[in-house]
């Protein structure tokens, strides 16, 4: 009897569950209904349009919307274009949220005007995304009083970080020092080539090229190869040394098997309007230096480890901080020890990235994602504008959510607290290792790669 009763109860429960499923499928609860994106395009908003849109969404079973204030074009198709966060814009947004709330619909807004990512005209340059920059000056040991060039910068904001002197490997020679001649093929010739010619056979161990070809962040791996390094002893007969994969940023640095020759040529399909640039190195460099330094983030960097012999690297003791010997005008006064030295002036400046695609009135710099205070200030300001726009109808009712749709703000490589955060998280001083981010191999290839992994 107990078994029969148990089976009967189970059957009843199954019937009830099936009925509940059927009812829920025919009339889904709000939580199971779809939400849609609702774009307010470049201020082309009217009360009549808002009412009709929301009424239609509710009528067909949509339970909420993500409101984006965005812009793709400047054309106005309404009598009075609504400027983002103007009193008129806020009035209509408050009406939209109130109407949605009365219908039991959820509302979300994007994390900034446009859909990527967290920026706006209220972001100050000092709060914006930053990138590491540097300049390099070569000097010989002795008494120095030289002006250090300021790194390439965004004119809106720049700050110095430090000045480091790195004792150069005696084998590290510039193309000018070696008397190399740079030539190119006819601009209409395809494949196009750029070339260095040396007075006598020279061994090259790395190269950097900037040719306008980029590795797409969306592309499958490996990176495409459409250019090749060739070498010759007579400038007539060339042999292929290796392929050069596209980089993710402007410059792509790779190390190569030590190769001897008088002529080093790179052949590729030239892009219109691009003036290719080439650097050759007589000592090894960090393989894929720009990407490993954080100016991009392909996921296969461990496939391109750096190799170098012990005598080809720079010892950490030969990296000297001379920041306190530089005055406010960028003049370095220092008695440098014997040898050849590279003086690196490190600073940081804006990446220049702005939120998009937003109307002109709502466009500004992207806030830093690694500066906690700057990001907190951004978010508080942004949410306060919506608190005002909704008349306080946000949270459990009205405006419920903040949506981050798509990260398209690019990379940033510095903030003011970077040295402190690095030491706290990684357990050692970042500063002496900064030259590795330029491509220098400090300590050993293995140590430099370990630093880059930590970085």
KOLVO-195935 format. One record per residue (C-alpha): x negated, y, z; residue in three letters. Coordinates in steps of 0.05 Angstrom, whole numbers, plus 32768, in hexadecimal, padded with zeros to 4 digits. Layout:
XYZALA;...
end
This chain:
800080008000UNK;7FC880308011UNK;7FA580217FCFUNK;7FE6802E7FA8UNK;7FF180707FCDUNK;7FA980857FBFUNK;7FB080767F75UNK;7FF3809C7F72UNK;7FD380D97F93UNK;7F9980D77F62UNK;7FC980D47F27UNK;7FF1810E7F42UNK;7FB181377F4CUNK;7F9B81277F05UNK;7FDE813C7EEAUNK;7FDB817D7F12UNK;7F94818A7EF9UNK;7FA9817D7EB1UNK;7FE481AC7EB8UNK;7FB781E17ED7UNK;7F8681D97E9EUNK;7FBE81DE7E6AUNK;7FDB821C7E8CUNK;7F96823B7E92UNK;7F87822E7E49UNK;7FC9824C7E33UNK;7FC382887E62UNK;7F79828F7E75UNK;7F6A82B57EB6UNK;7F4782F77EB0UNK;7F0482D97EC2UNK;7F0782AA7E86UNK;7F1C82DD7E52UNK;7EEA82FF7E23UNK;7ECB83437E2BUNK;7EB7836E7DEFUNK;7E8683A47DDEUNK;7EA783E87DD6UNK;7E7A841C7DB4UNK;7E8784667DBCUNK;7E61847B7D7DUNK;7E4184C07D7EUNK;7E7A84E27DA3UNK;7EB184CD7D71UNK;7EE284C37DAAUNK;7F2B84D87DB3UNK;7F5F84CA7DE9UNK;7F8C84AB7DB5UNK;7F55847C7D9EUNK;7F4484687DE6UNK;7F8D84577DF5UNK;7F96842E7DB6UNK;7F5584087DBFUNK;7F6083F57E07UNK;7FAA83E47DFBUNK;7F9683B67DC2UNK;7F5F83957DEAUNK;7F8F83867E23UNK;7FC7836F7DF5UNK;7F9C833A7DD2UNK;7F80831F7E14UNK;7F3D83427E1BUNK;7F2D834A7E65UNK;7EFA83817E62UNK;7EC883A97E39UNK;7E7F83C07E39UNK;7E7F84097E27UNK;7E4284217E00UNK;7E38846B7DF1UNK;7E0E84647DB2UNK;7DFF84847D6FUNK;7DEA846C7D2BUNK;7DF884A97D02UNK;7E0784F37D0CUNK;7E4A84F67CE8UNK;7E85850F7D10UNK;7ECA84F57CFEUNK;7EF185157D37UNK;7F05855E7D40UNK;7EDD85667D80UNK;7EA185397D89UNK;7E9785247DD2UNK;7E51852F7DEBUNK;7E3884F97E1AUNK;7E46850A7E63UNK;7E64854E7E52UNK;7EA2855F7E7CUNK;7ECE854C7E40UNK;7EA985097E37UNK;7EB084FB7E82UNK;7EFA850A7E80UNK;7F0684D87E49UNK;7EDA84A37E69UNK;7EFF84AC7EABUNK;7F4084A27E85UNK;7F2584627E64UNK;7F0E84447EA6UNK;7F4F84567EC9UNK;7F7884377E91UNK;7F4E83F77E92UNK;7F5483F47EDEUNK;7FA083FA7EDAUNK;7FA183BE7EABUNK;7F7283947ED5UNK;7F3983987EA3UNK;7EEF83987EB3UNK;7EC183D07E9BUNK;7E7683D07E91UNK;7E4684047E76UNK;7E0283FB7E56UNK;7DC384087E7FUNK;7DB9844A7E5AUNK;7DD784707E1FUNK;7DCD84457DE0UNK;7DC083FC7DF1UNK;7D7683FB7E00UNK;7D5F84017E32UNK;7D5884307E6FUNK;7D4A84767E57UNK;7D6A84BA7E50UNK;7D5D85057E4DUNK;7D5985087E99UNK;7D1A84DD7E9AUNK;7CDD85097EA8UNK;7C9B84F97E84UNK;7C7A84E67EC6UNK;7CB284B27ECFUNK;7CAF84957E89UNK;7C8D84577E6EUNK;7C41845C7E6AUNK;7C09843C7E43UNK;7BC084347E53UNK;7B91845C7E26UNK;7B4684677E24UNK;7B0D84887DFEUNK;7AC8846B7DF5UNK;7A8684927DF3UNK;7A4384717DE7UNK;7A05848E7E0BUNK;79BE847B7E1DUNK;79A3847A7E64UNK;798984BA7E82UNK;79A584FC7E9AUNK;79E985087E7CUNK;7A1785447E78UNK;7A4A85327E42UNK;7A9285427E32UNK;7ABC85037E32UNK;7AF385047DFDUNK;7B3984FE7E17UNK;7B5B84BE7E02UNK;7B8F84BF7DCBUNK;7BCD84D77DEFUNK;7C1584EE7DEBUNK;7C13853A7DF1UNK;7C4D853A7E22UNK;7C2885167E5BUNK;7BE484F97E6CUNK;7BBC84E97EAAUNK;7B7584CE7EB5UNK;7B6A848D7EDAUNK;7B1F84847EDFUNK;7ADD84877EB9UNK;7AB384477EB5UNK;7A6D843F7E9AUNK;7A5F83FB7E7BUNK;7A1883E67E6BUNK;7A1A83CE7E23UNK;79FC838D7E0AUNK;79BC83A07DE2UNK;79D983797DA7UNK;7A1883A37DA7UNK;7A0D83D37D6CUNK;7A3F84007D49UNK;7A4783FF7CFEUNK;7A2884457CFBUNK;79EC842E7D23UNK;79E283F47CF3UNK;79E984227CB6UNK;7A2483FB7C9BUNK;7A4B84187C61UNK;7A9784137C5FUNK;7AB9840C7C1BUNK;7AFE83F77C01UNK;7B1883DD7BBFUNK;7B4384057B90UNK;7B8384197BB3UNK;7BAE83F77B7EUNK;7B8883B67B7FUNK;7BAA837A7B9EUNK;7B9183577BC6UNK;7B7283957BE4UNK;7B3183917C0BUNK;7B0983B97C3FUNK;7ABF83AB7C48UNK;7A8183BB7C70UNK;7A3D83B57C4DUNK;79FE83AE7C78UNK;79B683BF7C65UNK;79A0837A7C7AUNK;79C383397C90UNK;79E983447CD1UNK;7A0E83157CFFUNK;7A5683287D0EUNK;7A7C83087D48UNK;7ABF832C7D4BUNK;7AE9835E7D24UNK;7B24838D7D2CUNK;7B5383A17CF4UNK;7B8D83D17CEDUNK;7BB283C77CABUNK;7BFC83D47CBAUNK;7C0E838A7CBFUNK;7C3183767CFFUNK;7C4483357D1EUNK;7C8F83397D2AUNK;7CA6832C7D71UNK;7CE083057D52UNK;7CB582D97D25UNK;7CA682907D32UNK;7C5F827E7D45UNK;7C29827C7D2FUNK;7C1C82C37D18UNK;7C1A82CA7CCCUNK;7BD682CD7CA9UNK;7BD382F77C69UNK;7B8C83127C6FUNK;7B4882F17C6FUNK;7B0183017C82UNK;7ACD82F37C4CUNK;7A8282F97C4EUNK;7A4C83007C18UNK;7A01830A7C13UNK;7A02832C7BCFUNK;7A4583507BCCUNK;7A5B83267B91UNK;7A6782DF7BAAUNK;7A9182DB7BE9UNK;7AA582A17C15UNK;7AE1829F7C42UNK;7AD1829F7C8DUNK;7B16829E7CAEUNK;7B5D82B67CACUNK;7B7382F17CD7UNK;7BB882EB7CF7UNK;7BE583287CFBUNK;7BE2834C7D3EUNK;7C1D83647D66UNK;7C0283AC7D6BUNK;7BDD83DB7D3CUNK;7B9883BD7D47UNK;7B8983737D47UNK;7B47835B7D65UNK;7B2E83147D5CUNK;7AED82F27D6AUNK;7ACF82C77D33UNK;7A9882937D2AUNK;7A5682BA7D28UNK;7A4E82C97CDEUNK;7A1082E57CBAUNK;7A14830E7C7BUNK;7A0983527C5AUNK;7A50835C7C42UNK;7A8E83507C6DUNK;7AD083587C49UNK;7B1883517C5EUNK;7B4B83447C26UNK;7B96834F7C2EUNK;7BD4836D7C0EUNK;7BD183B77C1CUNK;7C1083D97C36UNK;7C22841C7C13UNK;7C1084597C3CUNK;7BE284337C6CUNK;7B9884437C71UNK;7B7884027C8AUNK;7B4284067CC0UNK;7B0D83D27CD1UNK;7ADB83C87D0AUNK;7AA683927D0CUNK;7A82837E7D4CUNK;7A3D83607D56UNK;7A5183447D9AUNK;7A8F831B7DADUNK;7AD0833E7DC1UNK;7B0E83287DE5UNK;7B3582FD7DB5UNK;7B78831F7DA7UNK;7B6483567DD7UNK;7B9E83867DC9UNK;7BD383517DD6UNK;7BB283357E14UNK;7BAB837C7E2FUNK;7BF783807E31UNK;7C0583AC7DF5UNK;7C3083727DDBUNK;7C46832F7DF7UNK;7C4282F57DC7UNK;7C4782B37DEDUNK;7C0D828E7DCCUNK;7BD282B67DE6UNK;7BB582797E0AUNK;7BA9825C7DC5UNK;7B7682927DB7UNK;7B43828D7DEEUNK;7B0482B87DEDUNK;7AC082987DE5UNK;7A7D82B87DF5UNK;7A3882A27E0CUNK;7A1E82B97E50UNK;79ED82EA7E32UNK;7A22830B7E07UNK;7A4F83247E40UNK;7A4B835F7E70UNK;7A4083517EB9UNK;7A7183707EEAUNK;7A3783937F0DUNK;7A2B83B97ECCUNK;7A6F83DA7ED1UNK;7A66841B7EF8UNK;7A9D844A7F0FUNK;7A8684917EFFUNK;7AC984B37F08UNK;7AAE84DF7F40UNK;7A7984FA7F10UNK;7AAD85177EDFUNK;7AC8855D7EEAUNK;7B0D85787EDAUNK;7AF7858A7E93UNK;7AE285427E83UNK;7A9785507E89UNK;7A6F85147EA1UNK;7A2F85267EC7UNK;7A0884E67ED7UNK;79C284C97ED8UNK;79CF84897EB3UNK;799F844E7EBDUNK;797684367E82UNK;799984157E48UNK;79D484217E1BUNK;7A1684337E3DUNK;7A5F84387E29UNK;7A86846C7E4FUNK;7AD0845B7E53UNK;7B0084927E67UNK;7B4184707E7AUNK;7B8384947E7FUNK;7BCD84887E75UNK;7C0184AB7E4CUNK;7C4984A27E33UNK;7C5C84687E06UNK;7C8D849A7DE8UNK;7CC584677DE6UNK;7D0C84837DEBUNK;7D5084637DF8UNK;7D7784517DB9UNK;7DA384557D92UNK;7DC0848F7DB8UNK;7DDC84D37DA5UNK;7DA8850C7DA6UNK;7DC485287DE7UNK;7DBC84E47E09UNK;7D7684D37DEEUNK;7D3784D87E19UNK;7CFB84B37E31UNK;7CFF846B7E49UNK;7CF284687E94UNK;7CB9843D7EAEUNK;7CCD83F57EBDUNK;7C9183EA7EEBUNK;7C9684297F15UNK;7CC884177F4BUNK;7CD6845F7F61UNK;7CDE84797F1AUNK;7D0E84417F09UNK;7D36844A7F49UNK;7D3D84957F3BUNK;7D5484857EF4UNK;7D8984547F0BUNK;7DA384807F43UNK;7DAA84BC7F14UNK;7DCB84927EDEUNK;7DFE84717F0DUNK;7E0D84B47F2EUNK;7E2184D07EEAUNK;7E5384977EE2UNK;7E6B84A07F29UNK;7E7D84E77F15UNK;7E9984D27ED2UNK;7EC7849E7EF1UNK;7EDC84CA7F2BUNK;7EBE84957F59UNK;7EE6845B7F3AUNK;7EAB842A7F36UNK;7E9683EC7F5CUNK;7ECD83BB7F6DUNK;7EFE83E07F3FUNK;7EF7840A7F01UNK;7EAF84087EE8UNK;7E9683C57F00UNK;7E5483B47EDDUNK;7E1383CE7EC0UNK;7DFD83A87E82UNK;7DB683A17E69UNK;7DC0838A7E22UNK;7D7E83867DFDUNK;7D3783987E10UNK;7D1B83C27DD7UNK;7CF083F37DFEUNK;7CAC83D57DEDUNK;7C7283CB7E1CUNK;7C5383F57E53UNK;7C0F83E97E71UNK;7C0584197EAAUNK;7C26843E7EE4UNK;7C0884667F1DUNK;7C0B842B7F4EUNK;7BEC83F97F1FUNK;7BA983F27F43UNK;7BCA83E97F87UNK;7BFE83B87F6CUNK;7BCA83907F47UNK;7B9E83887F85UNK;7BDA83767FB0UNK;7BF383427F7FUNK;7BB183267F64UNK;7B8283317F9EUNK;7B4983587F7EUNK;7B38839D7F63UNK;7B5383AA7F1DUNK;7B2783E67F0BUNK;7AE483C67EFAUNK;7B0883977ECAUNK;7B2A83CD7EA2UNK;7AF683C97E6AUNK;7B1083837E5BUNK;7B5183A47E43UNK;7B2883C87E0EUNK;7B0B83867DF5UNK;7ACB83837E1EUNK;7AB883407E3CUNK;7AA6834B7E86UNK;7A8583157EB1UNK;7A9382DB7E82UNK;7AC682CA7E4DUNK;7AE9829E7E80UNK;7AEB82D47EB6UNK;7B0583077E84UNK;7B3C82D87E6DUNK;7B4E82CB7EB6UNK;7B5383167EC2UNK;7B7F831E7E84UNK;7BAC82E77E9EUNK;7BB2830B7EE0UNK;7BBE834C7EBBUNK;
end
